[in-house]
Amino acid sequence: MPSIICGFLGASRSLVVEMAVNQVDVLLSRIGAGKWNILQTVTTGMASALPSAHAMAGVFVVPRQPYTCRSSQDDPRAVESNSTDTPCTYYVRSEEDSYEEVACTDWDFDNSTFTRTLTSEQVLVCDREHYRALYMSLYMIGVLVASPTIGYLADRFGRKTMFNLGTAGFIVLSLISGWLPNIPAVLACRFLIGILHVPVVKISYILGMESCTPEIRPNAGILLYLPWTLYVIVFSGIAYLIRDWRWMITAASLPGLLLIPGLWFLDESPHWLAVRGRYKEALQVLKRAARWNKSSFPSDEEVILILKGTTVSAPKVKLEDAREPWPTLLKRKVSDLFILYRTPRLRLISLVMHLNFFFIDMTYYGLSYSGGNFKIHIFSYLALMGVMELPCRILIYPVLSRFGRKIPLIVSLMTTGLVLLCVTAVPKDMTWLMMTFALFGRFCISTSSAVLYLFGSELFPTEVRTRGIGYSFTMSRVGSSLAPFITEYLGYMYHWGPSVVFGAGVIIAGLASTTIWDTSNIALPDTIAFLESTDPRGRSHGKSDIEGNGNYLSNTSSNVVKPEEEMQLKP
């Protein structure tokens, strides 16, 4: 379980983490669920909700506001009733009794919806229009840049350390970001907050899940990411009540201060401590968990012996990865990327997963940013988007148990695409119908996202699962970074443009998904050799050409926790 989660963050020691899973999980299961698990899960889950407000903040902080050129009203030379196509320039009468086009230098903004926005305060119009899309995109670019680095640091220095530092830094920067004086400072802070999104959201998920017994992980996974969806709804209410962008960001960030006491009581992941050979510290964490849960616990000597047995057979080179020089580590990582494309089935899985992650995240965030293009009340729009996401997060596991992975993914993708394409045929004045289509599209794309993380983790073989999902996650960040530019520029010219791009994209992803197989109720592939030599449904194709030749990775792998316990992550 932890190895698969670490793949989203660029973790390098996958086999070692997997070795540690079973033994530590046995001890956690013996301790059982109780107050200790609740503290770990609730604290990390509430912290992971904080970034949702900043991820969606662009629709309130830098909205497209109607504006007029004040210069044309104050300039006595301006020609009445003879304006240019945009409020960026106006006509004046020159000395030669001819007309001359002059750039506007001062504007009036329509503040009927917002009292103060970054758009009006920093005059993000005309030749500064691109700053609006950049504001929304920089957050995702920060997430993209930080994912592999923060994952490496979390493997090196611990989940709790990176989570606490990241959460404290996120709270401080988010409070500061609402009071910076100019657009360069705001954009720089926005990028840094995106970087800290990774330890707050992704590391919190790891810490929370590694603190749970295998039996309660499915429910814990829902609790870890349900706060994200709920806070999107709450933030919409905050934005509605506070129409000033500076106080809006401050109010959305203040709840983070309530989490600081909880950080003091968090424990380090016992899985990580066991992997790093810090057995006495792992013992103390497990004893504290047993005391909080009022459970019986084995003797110290027995626990230490079990913990020492978790890494005894792990390859030594894996434990030394963290001490590799950065240039060597980077070169090896780049080289490892191409292993995903060297064999036919693995190549197919990689291409389909990368395509799915790219288009699903682009559409998910694109729909969140598109309220202005649909001419819909922006506060209600984002709140209803969050409401439509709730059923997906709660009911996804019964659906996957009943229908498998492939059919729900394809159906949700194709339905999303068709619904978004239908938006193009809706007249602009029928806002209620546009909203209906947009909300149903959000429901479907959220379902696709929930299915995809589990499906991908089951498709990739164990020995490259962390890399496969990790690079797929990178593609998702590229897609989410492009979403603001699609909604802002294409949506400004054609209100139906983003719907066509997003709809066509997810349909392509849905069609591509028909080429792969369902993974429910079949054994996970441990090695590339097994994947290529054995039918995914259990029929052998004979001996693999790559089996045992050493060209790829060792065929040695370990048992892992059932995929149903590898909960979905939020885009």
N, C-alpha and C positions, 0 to 999 in steps of 0.2 A: 504493500500500500504506500508507504512513504516514498519508495523509489519512484513510483509513478507520479506522485505529486511533485517531487523534486525535479522531474523532467520538465515541468513548466518553467522552472527557474534555472535551468542549465546545470543541474547536479551531475557530477561526473562519476560518483562512486556507487553506481546503481546496484551492482551485485552484492556489495557489502551491506547496503541498507536492507536489501531483500533477505540476506542471510539472517539479519537481526530481527526480522518481523515476527517470525513464528514464536520464538522463545519469549520475547518480551510480551507478545500478545497473550501467551499462556499465563504469564504472571498477572497481566492486567485483567484477564478473564477471572482469575482466581480472586482478585481484589473485588471485582464487580463494579457496577455503576453506583454513583452516589454523589455526595456533596463536592468531592474533589473534581470529578468529571464535569459537574455542572459549572463550577467556578472556571475551569479551564475553557469550556466550550462557550459559555455565555460571554466571558470577557473578550475572548478572541472574536466571537461572532459580532458583538456590538462594535468592536473596533473596526472590523472589516466593512461595516456599514457607512462609516464616516466618509470614505472617498466617493461614495455614490453621489453625494451632493456636488462635489467638485467635478466629477466626470460629466454631469448633466448641467453644470452651472452656465455653460455658454449660452443657452437659450434665454436666460434671464439677464446675464451680465452684458452680453454683446448682441442684443437682438437687432434686427433690422427695423429701424425707426423711420417713419415718414419725416422728411425735412424739407425746408425751403431755403432759398438763398436770401439771406438778409441783406447782402451787399447790393443786390439788384433793387431793393426797396429804398436804401439810403443813398445810392448814387444818383445825383441829379442828371447824369448823362444817360442813364438807363432808358431804353426804349420800352414804352408801355405796350402791353399785349403783344410782345414780340420776343418771347423767351426761347431758349434752346431746348433740346430734347430732354436734358437732365438739369437738376439744380446745381450742377458743378460749374456751369458757365452762364453768362447772360450777354445780351447785345447792348452796346452803347453807340451813340452817334458821335462820329469823329469830326474833326475840324473841316475835313473835306466833304462834309455832309454825306458821309457813307457810314455803313454799319461795321462795327468791329466786335469780335467775340472776346470777352474778358473772363478770366478765371475768377470764380467766387472765392472769397476769403472769409466769410462769416455766414453762419447758418442758424436757423431756428429749428428746433426739434419738437415733434409732437410728444408731449409728456403725459398724455391722457391715460396711458397704461402703466408707465414707469415714471417715478419722480426723478430718478437719476440713474443712468446706466453708464457703463464704460464707453459705449458708442457715442453718447452725447457729450460726456465729459471730456473725452480725448479726441473728439471729432473724427470718428472712424468712418468717414464717408469719402467718396470720390477717389483721390489717389491714395487714401489711407484705408480704403475698404478692405484690403487683403488682411489687415490686422485682426479683423473679426474672425475669419476662418482660421487664422494662425493661432488665435487664443484657444479655440476649441481643439485644434489639432495638436498643439504642443504638449498637452497633457498626455495624450496617447503616445506621442513620440518619446516622452520621458519614460513611460512604462516599457516601451520597446527597448530603449537603451539600457534600462536598469535590470531587465529580467535575468540575463545570464550572470551579470556581476553580483547582484544581490543573492542569487542562488548559490554562487560560489562562496560568498562570505557566510551565508547561513550554514553551509556544510562545514566551513572552517571554524567558525566561532560560536555556532549554536543558534537554534531557532529563537529561544527566549531573548538572547542578546540582541539579535537583529530586529526582532519584533518590537521589543521595548524601545530601542533607539529609533526605529522607524516611526513608531506611533507617536513618541514624544516630539520628534522632528516634524511630523506631519501636522500635529496640533499647533505647534508654534508657527510654522510657515503659513498654515491656512488662516490663522488669526492675523498674521502680518499682511497677507496678500490683499486684504480688503482696504488697506490704508497706505498703499504705495503711491507715490506722487505722479508717476509717468508711465507710459505704455511699455518702454523697454524693461523697466523694473518689474512691472506686472507680468510680462511675458517670461522673464527669467525665473520669477518665483513660480509661475504656472508650470514650467518645465521641471523645476526641482520637486514640486508637489507630485507631479507625475512619476518621478523617480521613486519617491517614498510610498507611492501607491503599492509597489511590489511587496515591501516588507509588511505593510499594514494588511493587505488583502491576501496575498499568496502565502506569506510565511505564517500568518495567523491561521490559515486553513491547515497547513502542515502541523502546526503546534496543536491545534484543536483535535485533529484527526488522530495524531500519534498519541494523544492522551486518552483515547477512547478504546474500549474493548471492541473486538470485531463484531460482537452482537449488536452494539448500539450505534455503530458507525453510520448506517443508513439514515437513522433518525437524526444523528448529530450533524450529518452533512446538510440536512435540510435546515437545521437551526443555525448553522454557520453562515449560510448565504441567504436565508429568508430575511434577515435584517437589512440587507442591501436593498431588496425590493421595497420593504416597508419604509425605508428612509427616503427613497425616491418620492413616495407619496407624501411623507412628512415635509420634505423640502419644498414640494410644490405649494403646500399650505403656508410655509414660512415665506416663500417668495410672494405669495398673494397678499399676505398681511404686511410685508415690508417691501416696498417698491423701490427702495434705494439700494443699489448694488453693494455698496460698502457695508451697510448694516446687515444686508441679507447674507453675505458671506460670513460675517462675524457671528450672526445668530446661528447659522448652520454649523459653525465650527466649535461653538462653546460647549455643546454636549461632550466633546472629546475630553474636556477637563474632568468630567465625572469618572472617566475611565482610569485616570492616573493612579488612584489608590489601588484599583484592581490589578494593575501591572506589578505592584509590589508583591502580591500574593501568588502570582503565577509561578509555576515550576517549569524547569527545562524538560524537553522531551526525553523520556526514558529511552526511547529508541536511539536518539542521537547520542546520548551519553554512553550507551552500550557499544555502539559502533566505534566511538572514539576511544574506547578502552577505559573510560572513567567509571569503573564499576561501583566504587564506593558512593559516588554522587548519585548514580542511578539507583542504588540501593536505598539511599536516603529519600529520594523522590517517591519510590514505590512504597516505602514504609509510611511516609506522610500520607500518601493516597489511601493506604489501608486504614490508617488511624482516622482520617476524615470520614471514610466510608464505613467505619466500624466493622472491618472485615478481619478475619484471621489471616496470618501471613507466615510463610515458611521461615526457617531460621536464616540468619544472616549468611552463614557459610553456604547453605544450600542455594540461596539466591545468587551469591557471588559466583558459585560454580556454574550455575545456569547461564549467567550473563557472560562469563568468560567463554563458554562454549558457543556463543553466537557468532564470533568472528574467527574462531580457530581455523576454519577451512576456507576463509575468504582469501583471495589473491592478495599478496603483499603489495603488489604494485598499485592496487586500487587505494590502499590506505596512504600511499605516498603521493597520490595525485596532487593533493593540496600543496605539496612542497615543490612542485615543478615551477621553473621560472615562467613568468608570464608569456614571453615570446614562444617558448616551447609548448606551453599549454594551448595558446591560441592556434599555433600551427597544427597541433594534433586535433583540436576541435574542428578546424576547417576541413582537415582530411577526413575526419569521421563523418562529416555531413554527407559525403558522396556514397557512403555505404548504403544509404537508404534507396539508392537508385541503381545498384549493381545487379540485382536479380529481378526477374519478371514480376513475381507476385508482390514483393516488397516495394518495387517501383510503382506498381499500380496502387497499392495502399497509400503510399506517400503522396502521390499526385492527387488522388481523390481527397485525402484528408486535408492537404494544404489548400486545395480549391474550396472545400467546404468551410474551413476555418476563416479563410479570407472573405468570402461572400457573406457568411452568416454574421460575422462581427460588423462588417461594413453596413449591412442592412439593419442590424440591431441598433447601432448608434445612429445611423442615418435616419431611421424612423423617429428616434428621440429628438433629433435636431430639426425635424421637418415641420413642426407645428406652424411656423410662420408661413411656409409655402402653402399649407392647406387652408390658410386664412381662418384658423380655429383659435379660440381663446387659449392662450399658451399655458396658463396655469391648470386649467381643467385637462388640457391635452396630456401634459406630462403625468399628472396624477392618475388619469385613467390608463395611461401606458403601464404604470406600476401595478394598478389593480389587475389588468389583464395578464400580468406576469405571475401573479400569485398562484393560480391553479396549476400552472406548469411546474412550479417548484415543489408543490405539495403532492401532486397526483402522478408525477412522472414514473415512479417505480412500479405501481400496479399496472400501468400501461405497458412498460417495458417487459414485465413478467408475463403479460398476456399475449403481446403481439411481437415480441422480439425487439431488435434494434433497427434493422434495415427498413422495414415497412413504416414505422413511425417517422423515421428520418426523411424518407422519400416523400411520404404523404404531406408532412408538414412543410417541406421545402417547396414542393410543387404547388401546394395550396397558397403558401405565402406569395409565390411568384404570380399566380393567377389573380389573387386579390389585389396586389399592387398594380398589375397591368390594368385591372378594371378601373382603378382610380383615374387613369388617363381619359376614360370615356365619360367621367362625371363632370357636368358643368360646374364652373367655379362658384356659382351662387348656391349650389346644393351642398353646403358645408356639413350638414348632418350626415349625408351619405358618405362624404369624404372621410369624416371622422369614424364612421362605422367600419369602412374598409381598412383604415389605418389601424384601428384598435384590434380588429381581427387579424391583420397582418402581424401586429406585435405579439399577439397570443401564439400564432403559428411559428414565428421566428424564435420566440423564447423556448418553445417546445423543441425546435431543431437544435438550439444551443444546449439544452439540457441533455438531449440524447447523444449529441456528438462527442462530448468529453468521455463518456463511458464507452461508446462504440469505438472510438479511436484507441483507447487504452487496451481494448480487447483484441483489436486487429493487429497491432504491432507486436512482433515477438518480444519476449521478455528481455533479451540481451540488447535490443535497440529501442525498447519502448520509451525510455526517458528521452532519448534523442528525437524519436519520431514525433511524440507529443510536444516536446519542447520546440522543435522547428515549426510545427503546425501552429503553436501558440504565437510564434513570431509572425507568421503570416496573418494571423487574426489581428495583431496590433497594426500591421501595415494597412489592412482594410479599414480599421476603425480610425486611423489617422487620415485616410482619404475621405471619409464620410463627410466631414464638415465642408470641404471644398466642393463636393458634389451638390450638397444641399444649398450652399450659399451662392455659388456661381451659376451652376446649371439651373437650380431652382428659381433663381432670380429672373433668368431669361424665359424659362418655360416651367410653369408650375407643375407640370406632369413629368418633367425630365428626370428628377431623382427616382420617381416611381418606376420609370422604364428601366433605368440602370439597375436599381436594386431588384426589381422583379425578374428581369432577364438573367441577372447574376445568380440568384438562388435557383432558378429553373435549370440553368446550366449545371449547378452543383447537384441538384436532384437527379438529373439525367446521368451525371457521372457516377452517382452513388448506386445506380442499378448494376454497375459492373463488379461490385464487391459482394461478398457473402455475409449472411447474418451470423452473428457470433453467440447467440443465446443457446445455452444448453450444449455447447461443444467445448472441448478442452482448449485452453489457451496455448498458442505455440510458444515454446521456450526459446528456440533457436531459429536462425534464418534457414539452416539446413532442414529442420523439421517443416518449416513453412513451405519451402520449395519442393520438398520430396513427398509431402503428404497432402491429400485432398483436404481442404478446410472442413469438410463435413465428415472426415474420418476415413476416406478411402485412400490407401497408399498408392503412390505413383512409382514406387521403387526407390532405389538408392539415389541420393542426391549427388550431383557432380561436385558440390562444394563441401560435402560432409567430410570433416576431419582433415581438410587440406590446409587449414590455417590461414587461408586468404582473408577470411572475414573476422569473426570473433570466436572465442572458445565456445564449444557446444555445451559447456558446463553451465547450468543455471540452477536456480533454487526455486523452491515452492513459494508461491505468493498468496496473499489473501484473495479471496474470491472477488471477481471484478465488480459484483454488485455492491461491494463495500468500498469501492473507489468512487466516491461521490462526485457528482458533477460540480464544475467550478463556474463562477460568474465571469462573462466576457469583460 
